[in-house]
Amino acid sequence: MKLVATCARGTEGAVRGELASLGMKHLRGSRGAVTFEGRMEAGMRACLWSRTAMRVLAPLASFPCPDAAALYDGVRTVDWTEWLNVKTTLSVAASGTAPGLHHTGFVALKVKDGIVDSLRDALGGRPDVDTRDPDVRIVLHLSRGQAELSLDLSGAPLYRRGWRNTVTEAPLKETLAASMLALGEVAADRPFLDPLCGSGTLAVEQALSARRIAPGLGRVFGFQRWPRYRGEWQSSWDRMKEEARGAILPRAPAPIRASDRDEEALDAARRNGRAAGVEADIELLLAEARTVEPFGEGGTICTNPPYGERIGGQPLQLAGFYRGLAEAFQRFHGWSVLVLSGNPLLERNLGLRPEWTHRLWNGPLEVNLVRCRVP
């Protein structure tokens, strides 16, 4: 079957590489998504191991959608008894537009009507809607007069690993942090430093990757609540999780250090590292970013400096901060520097020639991932 891994714009390459490493076939990237093919177990494996995707979807039907009547009729062509019964709950999430279908709430309602009417005809009863915690989450996307109807294997988005208990201001999503590490080709066997760690997202994701801990190992996914799960897929899922546990390394192969000038941020990073099971792999330091010193050889500085949008200061203050940060980077001879730049002032004051720049979206913000090497 066709499967879809959705992702933040600009991270498609990271998702595609990750899925290829998991043995997925017939990969094809598009804006904000990567499609692949396989049995349902392939989608389950992607849920377990993907660090960079946002959701994993299983498309059920695609049909022309010129109006609300066509949408309702298209939904009814699916055999919903394969996926739901009268005891399961459901929700519908709609996105995109089509002629005469501009309100996502109305679109979701029409999809729901088609599903429950089909099940009432087939089973003599209908499931309930639960928008907060459904057993089965259905996704509809409208584009260019076409409707694509899918099941969401993920349930909660994949960035919700289950370890982030505490956040600081302007937190970085776990999936975007992992995409930075993947796109920047950050090595697991080299020293790692985030001198502006906040709640520790980058350091925790580096530690999880370095120790080969599957990001979905400690959470429940949407497909585990489907009626077919216990009869068809539970034994496969149990084997996948057992294999994942057996792949975990006892410790990170290289030092991982994270620092911040804010004690509350460090406390948040410590709690998050503990919840993720990698507290012992991360050395946390209370320090100004401009005072950090090198350790080891040939490592990576990876960080997400303030952009000045939600946090930070006035342009002159921000430029001064960036220059001080660049001076600190110059002490790390032979290291790579990977920064997520949401402000042109950072790149102008970095003082290093970029090896490459890659455009990403951090939520609604267009940003650049910049990699440099310190001579």
C-alpha positions as CSV (number, residue, x, y, z in Angstrom):
1,M,0.0,0.0,0.0
2,K,1.0,3.6,-0.4
3,L,2.1,5.4,2.8
4,V,2.9,9.0,3.5
5,A,5.3,10.6,6.0
6,T,4.4,14.2,6.5
7,C,7.1,16.7,7.7
8,A,8.0,20.3,8.1
9,R,8.8,22.1,4.8
10,G,12.5,21.9,4.0
11,T,13.0,18.6,5.9
12,E,11.9,16.3,3.1
13,G,15.5,15.3,2.4
14,A,16.1,14.3,6.0
15,V,12.9,12.2,6.0
16,R,13.6,10.5,2.7
17,G,17.1,9.5,3.9
18,E,15.8,8.2,7.1
19,L,13.1,6.1,5.5
20,A,15.7,4.7,3.0
21,S,17.9,3.7,5.9
22,L,14.8,1.8,7.3
23,G,14.5,-0.1,4.1
24,M,11.4,1.6,2.8
25,K,10.8,1.3,-1.0
26,H,9.7,3.6,-3.8
27,L,10.4,6.8,-2.0
28,R,9.2,10.1,-3.5
29,G,9.4,13.5,-2.0
30,S,6.9,16.3,-2.4
31,R,6.2,19.6,-0.5
32,G,5.9,18.7,3.2
33,A,5.7,14.9,2.6
34,V,7.6,11.8,1.5
35,T,5.6,8.8,0.1
36,F,6.7,5.2,0.2
37,E,5.2,1.8,-0.3
38,G,4.9,-1.3,1.8
39,R,2.6,-3.3,4.1
40,M,1.0,-1.7,7.1
41,E,4.0,-3.0,9.1
42,A,6.2,-0.6,7.2
43,G,4.1,2.3,8.4
44,M,4.3,1.0,12.0
45,R,8.1,0.8,11.6
46,A,8.3,4.4,10.4
47,C,6.3,5.4,13.5
48,L,8.7,3.6,15.8
49,W,11.9,4.9,14.2
50,S,11.3,8.2,12.4
51,R,13.0,11.1,14.2
52,T,12.2,13.6,11.5
53,A,8.6,13.0,10.2
54,M,5.5,14.6,11.8
55,R,2.9,11.9,11.0
56,V,2.6,8.7,9.1
57,L,-0.6,8.3,7.0
58,A,-2.2,5.5,5.1
59,P,-4.2,6.8,2.1
60,L,-7.5,5.1,1.6
61,A,-9.0,6.9,-1.4
62,S,-8.5,9.7,-3.8
63,F,-11.3,11.2,-5.8
64,P,-12.5,14.3,-7.6
65,C,-14.2,16.8,-5.3
66,P,-16.0,19.6,-7.1
67,D,-18.5,20.1,-4.3
68,A,-19.8,18.9,-0.9
69,A,-22.0,16.2,-2.5
70,A,-19.0,14.7,-4.3
71,L,-17.1,14.8,-1.1
72,Y,-19.8,12.9,0.8
73,D,-20.2,10.3,-2.0
74,G,-16.4,9.8,-2.3
75,V,-16.2,9.1,1.4
76,R,-18.9,6.5,1.2
77,T,-16.9,4.5,-1.4
78,V,-14.5,3.4,1.3
79,D,-15.3,0.2,3.2
80,W,-15.1,1.7,6.7
81,T,-15.9,-1.7,8.3
82,E,-12.3,-2.6,7.7
83,W,-11.2,0.2,10.1
84,L,-14.0,1.0,12.5
85,N,-16.9,-0.6,14.3
86,V,-19.7,0.8,16.4
87,K,-17.6,0.8,19.6
88,T,-14.6,2.8,18.2
89,T,-14.4,6.6,18.4
90,L,-13.2,8.8,15.5
91,S,-12.2,12.3,14.6
92,V,-11.7,14.0,11.3
93,A,-9.0,16.6,10.5
94,A,-9.4,18.5,7.2
95,S,-6.9,20.8,5.4
96,G,-6.8,22.5,2.0
97,T,-9.6,23.9,-0.1
98,A,-11.7,23.0,-3.1
99,P,-14.3,25.0,-5.0
100,G,-17.1,25.7,-2.6
101,L,-15.3,24.0,0.2
102,H,-13.3,26.6,2.0
103,H,-14.2,26.0,5.7
104,T,-12.3,23.0,7.2
105,G,-14.9,22.6,9.9
106,F,-17.7,22.1,7.3
107,V,-15.4,19.7,5.3
108,A,-14.7,17.6,8.3
109,L,-18.4,17.4,9.2
110,K,-19.2,16.1,5.7
111,V,-16.5,13.5,5.9
112,K,-17.8,12.4,9.3
113,D,-21.4,12.2,8.0
114,G,-20.2,10.0,5.1
115,I,-18.3,7.6,7.5
116,V,-21.0,7.2,10.1
117,D,-23.8,6.8,7.5
118,S,-21.8,4.1,5.8
119,L,-21.3,2.3,9.1
120,R,-24.9,2.6,10.1
121,D,-26.0,1.0,6.8
122,A,-23.4,-1.8,7.2
123,L,-23.6,-2.5,10.9
124,G,-26.9,-1.0,12.1
125,G,-25.1,1.4,14.4
126,R,-22.6,4.3,14.3
127,P,-19.4,5.1,16.2
128,D,-19.1,8.3,18.3
129,V,-17.0,11.3,17.5
130,D,-14.2,12.2,20.0
131,T,-12.2,15.2,18.9
132,R,-9.8,15.1,21.8
133,D,-8.8,11.4,22.1
134,P,-10.2,9.3,19.2
135,D,-9.5,5.7,18.6
136,V,-9.2,6.3,14.8
137,R,-8.0,9.6,13.4
138,I,-9.0,10.3,9.7
139,V,-7.3,13.0,7.6
140,L,-8.7,14.7,4.5
141,H,-6.7,16.9,2.3
142,L,-8.2,19.0,-0.5
143,S,-6.0,20.2,-3.4
144,R,-6.6,21.2,-7.0
145,G,-10.1,19.7,-7.0
146,Q,-9.0,16.4,-5.6
147,A,-9.7,14.9,-2.1
148,E,-7.3,12.5,-0.5
149,L,-8.6,10.5,2.5
150,S,-6.2,8.8,4.9
151,L,-5.8,7.1,8.2
152,D,-3.4,8.5,10.7
153,L,-1.2,5.8,12.1
154,S,0.6,8.2,14.5
155,G,-2.3,9.4,16.7
156,A,-0.5,12.3,18.4
157,P,2.2,13.9,16.2
158,L,5.5,12.1,16.1
159,Y,7.4,15.1,17.7
160,R,5.6,14.2,20.9
161,R,8.2,11.6,22.0
162,G,6.9,11.5,25.5
163,W,10.0,12.9,27.2
164,R,9.5,16.6,27.0
165,N,8.0,17.5,30.4
166,T,9.4,21.0,30.6
167,V,9.9,23.7,27.9
168,T,11.5,27.1,27.7
169,E,10.4,30.1,25.6
170,A,10.3,29.4,21.8
171,P,11.0,25.7,22.1
172,L,12.3,23.8,19.1
173,K,10.1,20.8,18.0
174,E,11.9,17.5,18.5
175,T,11.4,16.5,14.8
176,L,13.0,19.8,13.6
177,A,15.9,19.3,16.0
178,A,16.4,15.8,14.6
179,S,16.2,17.1,11.0
180,M,18.9,19.6,11.8
181,L,21.1,16.8,13.0
182,A,20.4,14.7,10.0
183,L,20.7,17.4,7.4
184,G,23.9,18.6,9.0
185,E,25.3,15.1,9.1
186,V,26.2,15.4,12.8
187,A,28.4,12.4,13.7
188,A,27.4,10.3,16.7
189,D,31.1,9.5,17.5
190,R,32.3,13.1,17.7
191,P,31.9,15.6,20.5
192,F,28.7,17.7,20.4
193,L,28.0,21.1,21.9
194,D,24.9,23.3,22.1
195,P,25.9,26.5,23.9
196,L,22.3,27.9,23.9
197,C,20.6,24.7,24.9
198,G,17.3,26.1,26.5
199,S,15.3,23.0,27.5
200,G,17.9,20.7,25.8
201,T,16.1,19.5,22.7
202,L,19.1,19.3,20.4
203,A,21.3,17.6,23.0
204,V,18.6,15.1,23.9
205,E,17.9,14.3,20.3
206,Q,21.6,13.9,19.7
207,A,21.9,11.5,22.6
208,L,18.9,9.4,21.5
209,S,20.3,9.1,18.0
210,A,23.8,8.4,19.2
211,R,22.6,5.6,21.5
212,R,20.2,4.3,18.8
213,I,17.2,4.7,21.0
214,A,14.0,4.5,18.8
215,P,12.1,7.7,19.3
216,G,8.7,6.0,19.4
217,L,9.8,3.2,21.9
218,G,8.1,4.8,24.9
219,R,4.8,6.0,23.5
220,V,1.5,4.7,22.2
221,F,0.5,5.2,18.5
222,G,-2.9,5.6,16.9
223,F,-2.8,2.3,15.1
224,Q,-2.7,0.4,18.4
225,R,-6.3,1.5,19.0
226,W,-7.7,0.2,15.7
227,P,-9.9,-2.8,15.9
228,R,-7.6,-4.7,13.5
229,Y,-4.5,-4.2,15.6
230,R,-4.9,-7.1,18.1
231,G,-5.9,-9.5,15.4
232,E,-3.3,-8.7,12.7
233,W,-0.5,-6.5,13.8
234,Q,0.2,-6.7,17.5
235,S,2.7,-9.6,17.3
236,S,4.6,-7.8,14.5
237,W,4.7,-4.6,16.7
238,D,5.9,-6.5,19.7
239,R,8.8,-7.9,17.7
240,M,9.7,-4.5,16.3
241,K,9.9,-3.1,19.8
242,E,11.9,-6.0,21.1
243,E,14.4,-5.5,18.2
244,A,14.6,-1.8,19.0
245,R,15.4,-2.4,22.6
246,G,18.1,-4.8,21.6
247,A,19.7,-2.1,19.3
248,I,20.2,0.4,22.1
249,L,23.9,1.2,23.0
250,P,24.7,1.4,26.7
251,R,26.1,4.9,26.4
252,A,26.7,7.7,23.9
253,P,30.0,7.0,22.0
254,A,31.2,10.7,22.3
255,P,30.8,13.6,24.8
256,I,27.6,15.6,24.5
257,R,27.7,19.0,26.2
258,A,24.9,21.6,26.6
259,S,25.2,24.9,28.3
260,D,23.0,27.9,29.0
261,R,23.2,31.0,31.2
262,D,19.7,30.4,32.6
263,E,19.5,28.0,35.6
264,E,15.8,27.4,34.9
265,A,16.6,26.4,31.4
266,L,19.3,24.0,32.6
267,D,16.9,22.5,35.1
268,A,14.4,21.9,32.3
269,A,17.1,20.3,30.1
270,R,18.1,18.1,33.0
271,R,14.5,16.9,33.6
272,N,14.0,16.3,29.9
273,G,17.2,14.3,29.6
274,R,16.1,12.2,32.6
275,A,12.7,11.5,31.1
276,A,14.3,10.5,27.8
277,G,16.7,8.1,29.6
278,V,19.8,10.0,28.4
279,E,20.6,12.2,31.5
280,A,23.9,10.5,32.0
281,D,25.0,11.1,28.4
282,I,24.6,14.9,28.6
283,E,26.9,17.2,30.5
284,L,25.1,20.4,31.4
285,L,27.0,23.6,32.2
286,L,25.8,27.0,33.5
287,A,27.7,29.3,31.2
288,E,27.4,32.3,28.8
289,A,27.5,31.1,25.2
290,R,30.4,33.4,24.4
291,T,32.6,31.9,27.1
292,V,32.4,28.2,26.1
293,E,35.7,26.5,25.6
294,P,36.7,23.6,23.2
295,F,36.8,20.0,24.3
296,G,37.9,17.0,22.2
297,E,38.6,17.2,18.5
298,G,36.6,17.5,15.3
299,G,33.2,17.9,16.9
300,T,30.0,19.9,16.1
301,I,28.6,23.0,17.6
302,C,24.8,22.8,16.9
303,T,22.5,25.5,18.1
304,N,19.4,27.5,17.6
305,P,20.2,31.2,18.5
306,P,17.4,33.7,19.3
307,Y,16.0,35.2,16.1
308,G,14.7,38.5,17.7
309,E,11.1,37.5,16.7
310,R,9.9,36.2,20.0
311,I,13.0,36.4,22.2
312,G,16.2,38.5,21.8
313,G,16.8,42.2,21.8
314,Q,17.0,45.2,19.5
315,P,19.0,44.9,16.2
316,L,22.2,46.5,17.5
317,Q,22.1,44.3,20.7
318,L,21.3,41.2,18.6
319,A,24.2,41.9,16.2
320,G,26.5,42.4,19.1
321,F,25.4,39.1,20.6
322,Y,25.9,37.3,17.3
323,R,29.5,38.7,16.9
324,G,30.3,37.5,20.4
325,L,29.0,34.1,19.6
326,A,31.0,34.0,16.4
327,E,34.2,34.9,18.3
328,A,33.5,32.0,20.6
329,F,33.1,29.7,17.6
330,Q,36.6,30.7,16.3
331,R,38.2,29.0,19.3
332,F,36.9,25.6,18.1
333,H,39.5,24.8,15.5
334,G,38.6,21.9,13.2
335,W,35.0,21.8,14.4
336,S,31.8,22.2,12.4
337,V,29.3,24.8,13.2
338,L,25.6,24.2,12.5
339,V,23.2,27.0,13.3
340,L,19.5,27.6,12.6
341,S,19.4,31.2,11.5
342,G,16.1,33.1,11.7
343,N,17.7,36.5,11.3
344,P,20.0,37.7,8.5
345,L,22.1,39.5,11.1
346,L,23.4,36.2,12.4
347,E,24.7,35.1,9.0
348,R,26.3,38.6,8.4
349,N,28.1,38.5,11.7
350,L,29.0,34.8,11.8
351,G,32.6,35.4,10.5
352,L,32.8,32.0,8.8
353,R,32.2,31.0,5.2
354,P,29.2,28.7,4.9
355,E,29.8,25.3,3.4
356,W,26.1,25.3,2.6
357,T,22.8,26.9,3.5
358,H,19.5,25.1,3.5
359,R,16.0,26.7,3.9
360,L,13.6,25.3,6.5
361,W,10.4,26.4,8.2
362,N,10.4,26.5,12.0
363,G,6.6,26.6,12.4
364,P,5.5,29.7,10.4
365,L,9.0,31.2,10.3
366,E,11.3,30.8,7.3
367,V,14.8,30.0,8.6
368,N,18.2,28.9,7.2
369,L,20.2,26.0,8.4
370,V,23.8,27.0,7.9
371,R,26.9,24.8,8.2
372,C,30.4,26.2,8.5
373,R,33.8,24.8,9.4
374,V,36.2,26.5,11.7
375,P,39.7,26.5,10.2
